[in-house]
Amino acid sequence: LTVWQLSGDKGNQWLNGMVAVSSTTSYQVVFEAVRGSSYQGDIAIDDLTFIDGTCAIMPAAATPGGGPTTVPASTQAPGPFNCDFEADLCGWRQADDDNFDWTRHQGSTGSANTGPSADHTTGTGYYIYIE
């Protein structure tokens, strides 16, 4: 079940993404990325945070929309999965059935005019990306 999706050129700045997930059973969170057709088709992730509460899907251009949804108060935030990638991948795993891996990186990416120039957390730390 896809709960959040965004595509197209979003520039070279970090954007916040949010979506509420409501479930009464256990579930798995998967970040699935399809990069663009050239070396400039990159995707980066930093500062994953899971919290209890209500939120609207963000950015507004993300799909599916539908306004705010509520996570039940009985749902515990899975704090061990929060990650800023400063030390490692925080227990997140790479998929084995694809032809690329996320790269944990600090500073600008190796290709000119691609990816972030710094991480979102401190400006000097780590993030993950594909290119």
N, CA, C and O atoms as a Tinker XYZ file with bonds, in Angstrom:
   524  protein
     1  N      0.850000   -1.178000    0.000000    73     2
     2  CA     0.000000    0.000000    0.000000    64     1     3
     3  C      0.893000    1.236000    0.000000    63     2     4     5
     4  O      1.668000    1.427000    0.937000    81     3
     5  N      0.805000    2.059000   -0.999000    73     3     6
     6  CA     1.568000    3.308000   -1.054000    64     5     7
     7  C      0.794000    4.380000   -0.299000    63     6     8     9
     8  O     -0.373000    4.631000   -0.597000    81     7
     9  N      1.444000    5.016000    0.683000    73     7    10
    10  CA     0.769000    6.057000    1.463000    64     9    11
    11  C      1.289000    7.456000    1.147000    63    10    12    13
    12  O      0.689000    8.451000    1.554000    81    11
    13  N      2.417000    7.534000    0.415000    73    11    14
    14  CA     2.997000    8.850000    0.101000    64    13    15
    15  C      3.839000    8.692000   -1.141000    63    14    16    17
    16  O      4.626000    7.752000   -1.250000    81    15
    17  N      3.677000    9.611000   -2.081000    73    15    18
    18  CA     4.424000    9.529000   -3.329000    64    17    19
    19  C      4.671000   10.940000   -3.844000    63    18    20    21
    20  O      3.796000   11.802000   -3.766000    81    19
    21  N      5.871000   11.167000   -4.373000    73    19    22
    22  CA     6.223000   12.469000   -4.923000    64    21    23
    23  C      7.168000   12.244000   -6.090000    63    22    24    25
    24  O      8.069000   11.409000   -6.001000    81    23
    25  N      6.980000   12.972000   -7.180000    73    23    26
    26  CA     7.864000   12.791000   -8.327000    64    25    27
    27  C      8.126000   14.132000   -8.996000    63    26    28    29
    28  O      7.459000   15.127000   -8.712000    81    27
    29  N      9.108000   14.139000   -9.890000    73    27    30
    30  CA     9.466000   15.351000  -10.615000    64    29    31
    31  C     10.595000   16.098000   -9.946000    63    30    32    33
    32  O     10.975000   15.792000   -8.816000    81    31
    33  N     11.130000   17.080000  -10.648000    73    31    34
    34  CA    12.243000   17.887000  -10.159000    64    33    35
    35  C     11.780000   18.766000   -9.005000    63    34    36    37
    36  O     10.853000   19.562000   -9.159000    81    35
    37  N     12.418000   18.624000   -7.860000    73    35    38
    38  CA    12.083000   19.413000   -6.668000    64    37    39
    39  C     13.209000   20.357000   -6.273000    63    38    40    41
    40  O     13.204000   20.898000   -5.167000    81    39
    41  N     14.181000   20.563000   -7.173000    73    39    42
    42  CA    15.272000   21.482000   -6.881000    64    41    43
    43  C     16.353000   20.844000   -6.037000    63    42    44    45
    44  O     16.391000   19.626000   -5.867000    81    43
    45  N     17.233000   21.684000   -5.508000    73    43    46
    46  CA    18.387000   21.183000   -4.760000    64    45    47
    47  C     18.328000   21.534000   -3.280000    63    46    48    49
    48  O     19.368000   21.601000   -2.624000    81    47
    49  N     17.134000   21.759000   -2.743000    73    47    50
    50  CA    16.997000   22.041000   -1.322000    64    49    51
    51  C     16.236000   20.906000   -0.648000    63    50    52    53
    52  O     15.490000   20.177000   -1.303000    81    51
    53  N     16.425000   20.756000    0.663000    73    51    54
    54  CA    15.711000   19.737000    1.417000    64    53    55
    55  C     14.248000   20.124000    1.540000    63    54    56    57
    56  O     13.937000   21.294000    1.764000    81    55
    57  N     13.354000   19.169000    1.398000    73    55    58
    58  CA    11.920000   19.363000    1.589000    64    57    59
    59  C     11.451000   18.458000    2.715000    63    58    60    61
    60  O     11.950000   17.342000    2.856000    81    59
    61  N     10.500000   18.919000    3.521000    73    59    62
    62  CA     9.900000   18.069000    4.543000    64    61    63
    63  C      8.812000   17.234000    3.907000    63    62    64    65
    64  O      8.053000   17.725000    3.071000    81    63
    65  N      8.731000   15.981000    4.296000    73    63    66
    66  CA     7.656000   15.108000    3.864000    64    65    67
    67  C      6.996000   14.508000    5.080000    63    66    68    69
    68  O      7.682000   14.070000    6.004000    81    67
    69  N      5.663000   14.480000    5.100000    73    67    70
    70  CA     4.936000   13.897000    6.234000    64    69    71
    71  C      3.717000   13.156000    5.724000    63    70    72    73
    72  O      3.106000   13.532000    4.724000    81    71
    73  N      3.381000   12.095000    6.435000    73    71    74
    74  CA     2.139000   11.383000    6.178000    64    73    75
    75  C      1.760000   10.640000    7.456000    63    74    76    77
    76  O      2.622000   10.108000    8.155000    81    75
    77  N      0.478000   10.612000    7.749000    73    75    78
    78  CA    -0.010000    9.853000    8.897000    64    77    79
    79  C     -0.339000    8.437000    8.442000    63    78    80    81
    80  O     -0.860000    8.231000    7.346000    81    79
    81  N     -0.033000    7.473000    9.288000    73    79    82
    82  CA    -0.330000    6.072000    9.010000    64    81    83
    83  C     -1.153000    5.546000   10.165000    63    82    84    85
    84  O     -0.735000    5.636000   11.319000    81    83
    85  N     -2.303000    5.005000    9.870000    73    83    86
    86  CA    -3.190000    4.469000   10.896000    64    85    87
    87  C     -3.349000    2.978000   10.666000    63    86    88    89
    88  O     -3.765000    2.551000    9.589000    81    87
    89  N     -3.018000    2.182000   11.681000    73    87    90
    90  CA    -3.133000    0.732000   11.550000    64    89    91
    91  C     -3.325000    0.115000   12.928000    63    90    92    93
    92  O     -2.737000    0.566000   13.911000    81    91
    93  N     -4.137000   -0.899000   12.987000    73    91    94
    94  CA    -4.331000   -1.627000   14.238000    64    93    95
    95  C     -3.475000   -2.886000   14.269000    63    94    96    97
    96  O     -3.490000   -3.623000   15.256000    81    95
    97  N     -2.728000   -3.138000   13.196000    73    95    98
    98  CA    -1.846000   -4.300000   13.130000    64    97    99
    99  C     -0.429000   -3.840000   12.815000    63    98   100   101
   100  O     -0.220000   -2.690000   12.428000    81    99
   101  N      0.527000   -4.717000   12.974000    73    99   102
   102  CA     1.913000   -4.405000   12.650000    64   101   103
   103  C      2.042000   -4.129000   11.161000    63   102   104   105
   104  O      1.299000   -4.685000   10.352000    81   103
   105  N      2.974000   -3.280000   10.806000    73   103   106
   106  CA     3.213000   -2.974000    9.407000    64   105   107
   107  C      4.688000   -2.695000    9.192000    63   106   108   109
   108  O      5.434000   -2.466000   10.143000    81   107
   109  N      5.096000   -2.716000    7.946000    73   107   110
   110  CA     6.484000   -2.474000    7.571000    64   109   111
   111  C      6.558000   -1.171000    6.794000    63   110   112   113
   112  O      5.715000   -0.918000    5.933000    81   111
   113  N      7.548000   -0.345000    7.084000    73   111   114
   114  CA     7.772000    0.891000    6.351000    64   113   115
   115  C      8.869000    0.639000    5.328000    63   114   116   117
   116  O      9.949000    0.156000    5.670000    81   115
   117  N      8.590000    0.967000    4.080000    73   115   118
   118  CA     9.538000    0.768000    2.995000    64   117   119
   119  C      9.667000    2.075000    2.231000    63   118   120   121
   120  O      8.666000    2.694000    1.871000    81   119
   121  N     10.895000    2.488000    1.988000    73   119   122
   122  CA    11.139000    3.639000    1.128000    64   121   123
   123  C     11.548000    3.094000   -0.224000    63   122   124   125
   124  O     12.630000    2.528000   -0.379000    81   123
   125  N     10.677000    3.268000   -1.197000    73   123   126
   126  CA    10.939000    2.773000   -2.539000    64   125   127
   127  C     11.200000    3.977000   -3.429000    63   126   128   129
   128  O     10.392000    4.903000   -3.493000    81   127
   129  N     12.325000    3.955000   -4.108000    73   127   130
   130  CA    12.699000    5.090000   -4.941000    64   129   131
   131  C     12.968000    4.628000   -6.363000    63   130   132   133
   132  O     13.553000    3.568000   -6.586000    81   131
   133  N     12.541000    5.424000   -7.304000    73   131   134
   134  CA    12.850000    5.195000   -8.708000    64   133   135
   135  C     13.566000    6.445000   -9.183000    63   134   136   137
   136  O     12.968000    7.515000   -9.296000    81   135
   137  N     14.850000    6.299000   -9.457000    73   135   138
   138  CA    15.616000    7.480000   -9.835000    64   137   139
   139  C     15.327000    7.858000  -11.275000    63   138   140   141
   140  O     14.780000    7.061000  -12.038000    81   139
   141  N     15.694000    9.070000  -11.644000    73   139   142
   142  CA    15.504000    9.549000  -13.004000    64   141   143
   143  C     16.398000    8.826000  -13.990000    63   142   144   145
   144  O     17.187000    7.961000  -13.610000    81   143
   145  N     16.273000    9.183000  -15.254000    73   143   146
   146  CA    16.990000    8.473000  -16.315000    64   145   147
   147  C     18.443000    8.904000  -16.477000    63   146   148   149
   148  O     19.204000    8.230000  -17.171000    81   147
   149  N     18.847000   10.012000  -15.855000    73   147   150
   150  CA    20.240000   10.448000  -15.976000    64   149   151
   151  C     20.880000   10.517000  -14.589000    63   150   152   153
   152  O     20.221000   10.259000  -13.581000    81   151
   153  N     22.143000   10.861000  -14.545000    73   151   154
   154  CA    22.836000   10.978000  -13.258000    64   153   155
   155  C     22.247000   12.092000  -12.404000    63   154   156   157
   156  O     22.512000   12.146000  -11.203000    81   155
   157  N     21.458000   12.978000  -12.989000    73   155   158
   158  CA    20.846000   14.057000  -12.220000    64   157   159
   159  C     19.521000   13.638000  -11.585000    63   158   160   161
   160  O     18.885000   14.443000  -10.904000    81   159
   161  N     19.097000   12.399000  -11.795000    73   159   162
   162  CA    17.859000   11.899000  -11.211000    64   161   163
   163  C     18.110000   11.276000   -9.861000    63   162   164   165
   164  O     18.023000   10.056000   -9.722000    81   163
   165  N     18.421000   12.084000   -8.857000    73   163   166
   166  CA    18.799000   11.569000   -7.546000    64   165   167
   167  C     17.708000   11.800000   -6.506000    63   166   168   169
   168  O     16.810000   12.622000   -6.693000    81   167
   169  N     17.807000   11.058000   -5.413000    73   167   170
   170  CA    16.860000   11.114000   -4.318000    64   169   171
   171  C     17.666000   11.035000   -3.020000    63   170   172   173
   172  O     18.579000   10.217000   -2.908000    81   171
   173  N     17.334000   11.880000   -2.041000    73   171   174
   174  CA    18.054000   11.860000   -0.760000    64   173   175
   175  C     17.055000   11.847000    0.395000    63   174   176   177
   176  O     15.962000   12.403000    0.288000    81   175
   177  N     17.442000   11.206000    1.504000    73   175   178
   178  CA    16.610000   11.122000    2.715000    64   177   179
   179  C     17.473000   11.440000    3.923000    63   178   180   181
   180  O     18.620000   11.001000    4.009000    81   179
   181  N     16.916000   12.210000    4.862000    73   179   182
   182  CA    17.591000   12.511000    6.124000    64   181   183
   183  C     16.532000   12.794000    7.183000    63   182   184   185
   184  O     15.409000   13.169000    6.848000    81   183
   185  N     16.870000   12.624000    8.426000    73   183   186
   186  CA    16.018000   12.954000    9.575000    64   185   187
   187  C     14.671000   12.245000    9.579000    63   186   188   189
   188  O     13.632000   12.905000    9.556000    81   187
   189  N     14.666000   10.918000    9.608000    73   187   190
   190  CA    13.422000   10.162000    9.731000    64   189   191
   191  C     12.946000   10.231000   11.173000    63   190   192   193
   192  O     13.710000    9.947000   12.096000    81   191
   193  N     11.691000   10.607000   11.369000    73   191   194
   194  CA    11.128000   10.690000   12.712000    64   193   195
   195  C      9.722000   10.120000   12.698000    63   194   196   197
   196  O      8.906000   10.482000   11.850000    81   195
   197  N      9.439000    9.231000   13.635000    73   195   198
   198  CA     8.114000    8.646000   13.783000    64   197   199
   199  C      7.529000    9.158000   15.085000    63   198   200   201
   200  O      8.139000    9.008000   16.144000    81   199
   201  N      6.342000    9.767000   15.014000    73   199   202
   202  CA     5.713000   10.326000   16.209000    64   201   203
   203  C      4.227000    9.973000   16.229000    63   202   204   205
   204  O      3.632000    9.705000   15.185000    81   203
   205  N      3.633000    9.975000   17.424000    73   203   206
   206  CA     2.191000    9.838000   17.559000    64   205   207
   207  C      1.568000   11.182000   17.254000    63   206   208   209
   208  O      2.146000   12.217000   17.586000    81   207
   209  N      0.406000   11.190000   16.632000    73   207   210
   210  CA    -0.280000   12.447000   16.423000    64   209   211
   211  C     -0.968000   12.520000   15.079000    63   210   212   213
   212  O     -1.102000   11.529000   14.361000    81   211
   213  N     -1.396000   13.715000   14.767000    73   211   214
   214  CA    -2.123000   13.994000   13.547000    64   213   215
   215  C     -1.281000   14.892000   12.662000    63   214   216   217
   216  O     -0.591000   15.788000   13.147000    81   215
   217  N     -1.340000   14.646000   11.351000    73   215   218
   218  CA    -0.646000   15.535000   10.435000    64   217   219
   219  C     -1.313000   15.496000    9.072000    63   218   220   221
   220  O     -2.010000   14.538000    8.739000    81   219
   221  N     -1.101000   16.523000    8.302000    73   219   222
   222  CA    -1.555000   16.555000    6.919000    64   221   223
   223  C     -0.420000   16.040000    6.053000    63   222   224   225
   224  O      0.749000   16.157000    6.422000    81   223
   225  N     -0.756000   15.472000    4.904000    73   223   226
   226  CA     0.276000   15.015000    3.986000    64   225   227
   227  C      1.081000   16.232000    3.532000    63   226   228   229
   228  O      0.519000   17.293000    3.260000    81   227
   229  N      2.397000   16.067000    3.454000    73   227   230
   230  CA     3.268000   17.183000    3.116000    64   229   231
   231  C      4.431000   16.667000    2.290000    63   230   232   233
   232  O      4.942000   15.585000    2.580000    81   231
   233  N      4.875000   17.399000    1.269000    73   231   234
   234  CA     4.306000   18.649000    0.766000    64   233   235
   235  C      2.953000   18.406000    0.112000    63   234   236   237
   236  O      2.592000   17.267000   -0.182000    81   235
   237  N      2.210000   19.482000   -0.112000    73   235   238
   238  CA     0.852000   19.371000   -0.640000    64   237   239
   239  C      0.815000   18.672000   -1.991000    63   238   240   241
   240  O     -0.201000   18.074000   -2.345000    81   239
   241  N      1.900000   18.735000   -2.751000    73   239   242
   242  CA     1.957000   18.095000   -4.073000    64   241   243
   243  C      2.087000   16.580000   -3.989000    63   242   244   245
   244  O      1.909000   15.894000   -4.995000    81   243
   245  N      2.394000   16.045000   -2.811000    73   243   246
   246  CA     2.528000   14.596000   -2.653000    64   245   247
   247  C      1.167000   13.925000   -2.811000    63   246   248   249
   248  O      0.141000   14.523000   -2.488000    81   247
   249  N      1.152000   12.702000   -3.300000    73   247   250
   250  CA    -0.086000   11.959000   -3.444000    64   249   251
   251  C      0.044000   10.637000   -2.699000    63   250   252   253
   252  O      1.182000   10.195000   -2.540000    81   251
   253  N     -0.965000    9.979000   -2.240000    73   251   254
   254  CA    -2.333000   10.463000   -2.287000    64   253   255
   255  C     -2.580000   11.540000   -1.241000    63   254   256   257
   256  O     -1.959000   11.529000   -0.178000    81   255
   257  N     -3.453000   12.439000   -1.528000    73   255   258
   258  CA    -3.816000   13.533000   -0.621000    64   257   259
   259  C     -4.911000   13.095000    0.315000    63   258   260   261
   260  O     -4.934000   11.952000    0.769000    81   259
   261  N     -5.827000   14.011000    0.605000    73   259   262
   262  CA    -6.960000   13.633000    1.433000    64   261   263
   263  C     -6.976000   14.315000    2.783000    63   262   264   265
   264  O     -7.831000   14.004000    3.611000    81   263
   265  N     -6.070000   15.224000    3.029000    73   263   266
   266  CA    -6.113000   15.969000    4.276000    64   265   267
   267  C     -5.584000   15.193000    5.452000    63   266   268   269
   268  O     -5.004000   14.120000    5.285000    81   267
   269  N     -5.780000   15.731000    6.656000    73   267   270
   270  CA    -5.208000   15.116000    7.849000    64   269   271
   271  C     -5.857000   13.782000    8.182000    63   270   272   273
   272  O     -7.055000   13.582000    7.979000    81   271
   273  N     -5.045000   12.885000    8.691000    73   271   274
   274  CA    -5.541000   11.612000    9.202000    64   273   275
   275  C     -4.998000   11.446000   10.602000    63   274   276   277
   276  O     -3.995000   12.061000   10.963000    81   275
   277  N     -5.653000   10.621000   11.389000    73   275   278
   278  CA    -5.266000   10.478000   12.794000    64   277   279
   279  C     -4.653000    9.113000   13.040000    63   278   280   281
   280  O     -5.174000    8.096000   12.582000    81   279
   281  N     -3.559000    9.096000   13.756000    73   279   282
   282  CA    -2.972000    7.851000   14.227000    64   281   283
   283  C     -3.585000    7.574000   15.588000    63   282   284   285
   284  O     -3.573000    8.457000   16.445000    81   283
   285  N     -4.126000    6.372000   15.824000    73   283   286
   286  CA    -4.767000    6.088000   17.110000    64   285   287
   287  C     -3.836000    6.350000   18.284000    63   286   288   289
   288  O     -2.636000    6.090000   18.202000    81   287
   289  N     -4.390000    6.864000   19.372000    73   287   290
   290  CA    -3.593000    7.200000   20.556000    64   289   291
   291  C     -2.884000    5.977000   21.122000    63   290   292   293
   292  O     -1.862000    6.112000   21.795000    81   291
   293  N     -3.415000    4.776000   20.856000    73   291   294
   294  CA    -2.798000    3.574000   21.403000    64   293   295
   295  C     -1.550000    3.154000   20.627000    63   294   296   297
   296  O     -0.815000    2.274000   21.075000    81   295
   297  N     -1.303000    3.768000   19.476000    73   295   298
   298  CA    -0.135000    3.425000   18.666000    64   297   299
   299  C      1.115000    4.031000   19.289000    63   298   300   301
   300  O      1.162000    5.235000   19.545000    81   299
   301  N      2.109000    3.217000   19.529000    73   299   302
   302  CA     3.359000    3.698000   20.084000    64   301   303
   303  C      4.303000    4.102000   18.959000    63   302   304   305
   304  O      4.467000    3.364000   17.987000    81   303
   305  N      4.915000    5.255000   19.088000    73   303   306
   306  CA     5.884000    5.696000   18.089000    64   305   307
   307  C      7.097000    4.774000   18.132000    63   306   308   309
   308  O      7.685000    4.580000   19.196000    81   307
   309  N      7.483000    4.199000   16.987000    73   307   310
   310  CA     8.619000    3.268000   16.984000    64   309   311
   311  C      9.946000    4.007000   16.990000    63   310   312   313
   312  O     10.679000    3.972000   16.001000    81   311
   313  N     10.264000    4.672000   18.084000    73   311   314
   314  CA    11.452000    5.488000   18.216000    64   313   315
   315  C     12.759000    4.902000   17.726000    63   314   316   317
   316  O     13.578000    5.646000   17.185000    81   315
   317  N     13.006000    3.591000   17.885000    73   315   318
   318  CA    14.273000    3.040000   17.404000    64   317   319
   319  C     14.468000    3.212000   15.897000    63   318   320   321
   320  O     15.586000    3.074000   15.400000    81   319
   321  N     13.393000    3.512000   15.167000    73   319   322
   322  CA    13.519000    3.670000   13.730000    64   321   323
   323  C     13.751000    5.112000   13.309000    63   322   324   325
   324  O     13.968000    5.382000   12.128000    81   323
   325  N     13.709000    6.041000   14.257000    73   323   326
   326  CA    14.086000    7.415000   13.953000    64   325   327
   327  C     15.542000    7.404000   13.520000    63   326   328   329
   328  O     16.339000    6.658000   14.089000    81   327
   329  N     15.911000    8.201000   12.539000    73   327   330
   330  CA    17.295000    8.145000   12.074000    64   329   331
   331  C     17.709000    9.447000   11.402000    63   330   332   333
   332  O     16.990000    9.974000   10.553000    81   331
   333  N     18.870000    9.961000   11.789000    73   331   334
   334  CA    19.455000   11.104000   11.080000    64   333   335
   335  C     20.704000   10.681000   10.299000    63   334   336   337
   336  O     21.373000   11.517000    9.692000    81   335
   337  N     21.014000    9.382000   10.318000    73   335   338
   338  CA    22.112000    8.773000    9.564000    64   337   339
   339  C     23.497000    9.287000    9.965000    63   338   340   341
   340  O     24.463000    9.089000    9.226000    81   339
   341  N     23.606000    9.934000   11.108000    73   339   342
   342  CA    24.906000   10.457000   11.545000    64   341   343
   343  C     25.895000    9.341000   11.866000    63   342   344   345
   344  O     27.081000    9.472000   11.564000    81   343
   345  N     25.436000    8.246000   12.469000    73   343   346
   346  CA    26.351000    7.175000   12.871000    64   345   347
   347  C     26.315000    5.980000   11.924000    63   346   348   349
   348  O     27.346000    5.352000   11.679000    81   347
   349  N     25.129000    5.659000   11.388000    73   347   350
   350  CA    24.975000    4.478000   10.542000    64   349   351
   351  C     23.589000    4.509000    9.923000    63   350   352   353
   352  O     22.965000    5.568000    9.859000    81   351
   353  N     23.095000    3.354000    9.463000    73   351   354
   354  CA    21.760000    3.271000    8.862000    64   353   355
   355  C     20.669000    3.004000    9.898000    63   354   356   357
   356  O     19.507000    2.816000    9.536000    81   355
   357  N     21.025000    2.987000   11.170000    73   355   358
   358  CA    20.062000    2.885000   12.277000    64   357   359
   359  C     19.176000    1.643000   12.202000    63   358   360   361
   360  O     18.026000    1.686000   12.641000    81   359
   361  N     19.668000    0.576000   11.673000    73   359   362
   362  CA    18.874000   -0.642000   11.586000    64   361   363
   363  C     18.047000   -0.764000   10.313000    63   362   364   365
   364  O     17.459000   -1.817000   10.068000    81   363
   365  N     17.988000    0.278000    9.502000    73   363   366
   366  CA    17.302000    0.190000    8.211000    64   365   367
   367  C     18.115000   -0.738000    7.317000    63   366   368   369
   368  O     19.344000   -0.743000    7.393000    81   367
   369  N     17.451000   -1.524000    6.472000    73   367   370
   370  CA    18.125000   -2.493000    5.612000    64   369   371
   371  C     17.971000   -2.139000    4.143000    63   370   372   373
   372  O     16.957000   -1.572000    3.734000    81   371
   373  N     18.983000   -2.476000    3.352000    73   371   374
   374  CA    18.929000   -2.349000    1.900000    64   373   375
   375  C     18.138000   -3.521000    1.338000    63   374   376   377
   376  O     18.245000   -4.631000    1.859000    81   375
   377  N     17.363000   -3.313000    0.312000    73   375   378
   378  CA    16.668000   -4.412000   -0.360000    64   377   379
   379  C     17.692000   -5.247000   -1.120000    63   378   380   381
   380  O     18.687000   -4.723000   -1.621000    81   379
   381  N     17.439000   -6.541000   -1.199000    73   379   382
   382  CA    18.341000   -7.449000   -1.911000    64   381   383
   383  C     17.896000   -7.720000   -3.341000    63   382   384   385
   384  O     18.629000   -8.345000   -4.108000    81   383
   385  N     16.705000   -7.259000   -3.708000    73   383   386
   386  CA    16.141000   -7.611000   -5.013000    64   385   387
   387  C     16.106000   -6.424000   -5.985000    63   386   388   389
   388  O     15.211000   -6.331000   -6.825000    81   387
   389  N     17.083000   -5.520000   -5.865000    73   387   390
   390  CA    17.144000   -4.382000   -6.787000    64   389   391
   391  C     18.556000   -4.261000   -7.344000    63   390   392   393
   392  O     19.422000   -5.072000   -7.016000    81   391
   393  N     18.798000   -3.256000   -8.183000    73   391   394
   394  CA    20.116000   -3.122000   -8.805000    64   393   395
   395  C     20.876000   -1.880000   -8.339000    63   394   396   397
   396  O     21.790000   -1.423000   -9.026000    81   395
   397  N     20.512000   -1.335000   -7.191000    73   395   398
   398  CA    21.267000   -0.230000   -6.606000    64   397   399
   399  C     21.054000   -0.222000   -5.101000    63   398   400   401
   400  O     20.151000   -0.888000   -4.595000    81   399
   401  N     21.874000    0.523000   -4.392000    73   399   402
   402  CA    21.742000    0.669000   -2.947000    64   401   403
   403  C     21.769000    2.140000   -2.562000    63   402   404   405
   404  O     22.337000    2.977000   -3.262000    81   403
   405  N     21.144000    2.428000   -1.437000    73   403   406
   406  CA    21.259000    3.750000   -0.852000    64   405   407
   407  C     22.706000    3.929000   -0.399000    63   406   408   409
   408  O     23.320000    2.979000    0.089000    81   407
   409  N     23.253000    5.119000   -0.551000    73   407   410
   410  CA    24.613000    5.432000   -0.125000    64   409   411
   411  C     24.550000    6.411000    1.040000    63   410   412   413
   412  O     23.913000    7.459000    0.936000    81   411
   413  N     25.201000    6.078000    2.139000    73   411   414
   414  CA    25.321000    7.006000    3.272000    64   413   415
   415  C     26.472000    7.930000    2.953000    63   414   416   417
   416  O     27.574000    7.465000    2.659000    81   415
   417  N     26.238000    9.244000    3.004000    73   415   418
   418  CA    27.224000   10.189000    2.488000    64   417   419
   419  C     27.238000   11.479000    3.312000    63   418   420   421
   420  O     26.256000   11.832000    3.964000    81   419
   421  N     28.360000   12.156000    3.263000    73   419   422
   422  CA    28.553000   13.451000    3.929000    64   421   423
   423  C     29.027000   14.443000    2.879000    63   422   424   425
   424  O     29.916000   14.122000    2.089000    81   423
   425  N     28.451000   15.646000    2.855000    73   423   426
   426  CA    28.843000   16.664000    1.885000    64   425   427
   427  C     28.141000   16.479000    0.556000    63   426   428   429
   428  O     27.139000   15.770000    0.468000    81   427
   429  N     28.670000   17.123000   -0.485000    73   427   430
   430  CA    28.074000   17.050000   -1.815000    64   429   431
   431  C     28.255000   15.674000   -2.423000    63   430   432   433
   432  O     29.194000   14.953000   -2.087000    81   431
   433  N     27.349000   15.314000   -3.324000    73   431   434
   434  CA    27.484000   14.053000   -4.048000    64   433   435
   435  C     28.635000   14.177000   -5.044000    63   434   436   437
   436  O     29.100000   15.281000   -5.329000    81   435
   437  N     29.092000   13.045000   -5.569000    73   435   438
   438  CA    30.232000   13.032000   -6.474000    64   437   439
   439  C     29.970000   13.615000   -7.847000    63   438   440   441
   440  O     30.911000   13.987000   -8.548000    81   439
   441  N     28.704000   13.703000   -8.247000    73   439   442
   442  CA    28.355000   14.250000   -9.563000    64   441   443
   443  C     27.983000   15.722000   -9.443000    63   442   444   445
   444  O     27.249000   16.113000   -8.536000    81   443
   445  N     28.490000   16.527000  -10.358000    73   443   446
   446  CA    28.225000   17.973000  -10.331000    64   445   447
   447  C     26.736000   18.267000  -10.465000    63   446   448   449
   448  O     26.033000   17.614000  -11.236000    81   447
   449  N     26.269000   19.241000   -9.718000    73   447   450
   450  CA    24.885000   19.732000   -9.784000    64   449   451
   451  C     23.840000   18.662000   -9.491000    63   450   452   453
   452  O     22.755000   18.674000  -10.074000    81   451
   453  N     24.162000   17.743000   -8.595000    73   451   454
   454  CA    23.188000   16.729000   -8.193000    64   453   455
   455  C     23.160000   16.630000   -6.683000    63   454   456   457
   456  O     24.129000   16.971000   -6.004000    81   455
   457  N     22.052000   16.166000   -6.174000    73   455   458
   458  CA    21.934000   15.884000   -4.749000    64   457   459
   459  C     22.121000   17.093000   -3.865000    63   458   460   461
   460  O     22.403000   18.192000   -4.341000    81   459
   461  N     21.961000   16.877000   -2.566000    73   459   462
   462  CA    22.170000   17.972000   -1.617000    64   461   463
   463  C     23.656000   18.284000   -1.456000    63   462   464   465
   464  O     24.507000   17.429000   -1.706000    81   463
   465  N     23.957000   19.490000   -1.045000    73   463   466
   466  CA    25.350000   19.865000   -0.789000    64   465   467
   467  C     25.742000   19.576000    0.651000    63   466   468   469
   468  O     26.926000   19.571000    0.987000    81   467
   469  N     24.754000   19.338000    1.499000    73   467   470
   470  CA    24.998000   19.044000    2.919000    64   469   471
   471  C     23.786000   18.313000    3.469000    63   470   472   473
   472  O     22.735000   18.278000    2.830000    81   471
   473  N     23.928000   17.728000    4.656000    73   471   474
   474  CA    22.799000   17.024000    5.254000    64   473   475
   475  C     21.790000   18.010000    5.835000    63   474   476   477
   476  O     22.082000   19.195000    5.994000    81   475
   477  N     20.607000   17.506000    6.147000    73   475   478
   478  CA    19.533000   18.336000    6.678000    64   477   479
   479  C     19.688000   18.582000    8.171000    63   478   480   481
   480  O     19.231000   19.609000    8.671000    81   479
   481  N     20.319000   17.668000    8.890000    73   479   482
   482  CA    20.371000   17.728000   10.347000    64   481   483
   483  C     21.275000   18.845000   10.851000    63   482   484   485
   484  O     20.827000   19.716000   11.597000    81   483
   485  N     22.537000   18.828000   10.453000    73   483   486
   486  CA    23.510000   19.783000   10.993000    64   485   487
   487  C     24.177000   20.633000    9.912000    63   486   488   489
   488  O     24.805000   21.647000   10.218000    81   487
   489  N     24.043000   20.229000    8.665000    73   487   490
   490  CA    24.742000   20.911000    7.573000    64   489   491
   491  C     26.131000   20.339000    7.336000    63   490   492   493
   492  O     26.769000   20.644000    6.329000    81   491
   493  N     26.604000   19.502000    8.271000    73   491   494
   494  CA    27.931000   18.889000    8.112000    64   493   495
   495  C     27.901000   17.383000    8.311000    63   494   496   497
   496  O     28.938000   16.723000    8.251000    81   495
   497  N     26.707000   16.837000    8.550000    73   495   498
   498  CA    26.587000   15.410000    8.861000    64   497   499
   499  C     26.266000   14.559000    7.656000    63   498   500   501
   500  O     26.615000   14.903000    6.526000    81   499
   501  N     25.595000   13.439000    7.904000    73   499   502
   502  CA    25.344000   12.408000    6.897000    64   501   503
   503  C     23.882000   12.359000    6.494000    63   502   504   505
   504  O     23.001000   12.797000    7.233000    81   503
   505  N     23.642000   11.818000    5.308000    73   503   506
   506  CA    22.321000   11.528000    4.771000    64   505   507
   507  C     22.477000   10.320000    3.856000    63   506   508   509
   508  O     23.596000    9.869000    3.614000    81   507
   509  N     21.365000    9.791000    3.345000    73   507   510
   510  CA    21.460000    8.711000    2.365000    64   509   511
   511  C     20.897000    9.196000    1.043000    63   510   512   513
   512  O     20.004000   10.043000    1.010000    81   511
   513  N     21.431000    8.647000   -0.063000    73   511   514
   514  CA    20.922000    9.051000   -1.376000    64   513   515
   515  C     21.131000    7.937000   -2.394000    63   514   516   517
   516  O     21.913000    7.010000   -2.186000    81   515
   517  N     20.408000    8.061000   -3.498000    73   515   518
   518  CA    20.659000    7.238000   -4.678000    64   517   519
   519  C     20.857000    8.189000   -5.841000    63   518   520   521
   520  O     20.337000    9.305000   -5.839000    81   519
   521  N     21.607000    7.746000   -6.832000    73   519   522
   522  CA    21.865000    8.582000   -8.002000    64   521   523
   523  C     21.958000    7.718000   -9.229000    63   522   524
   524  O     22.172000    8.229000  -10.329000    81   523
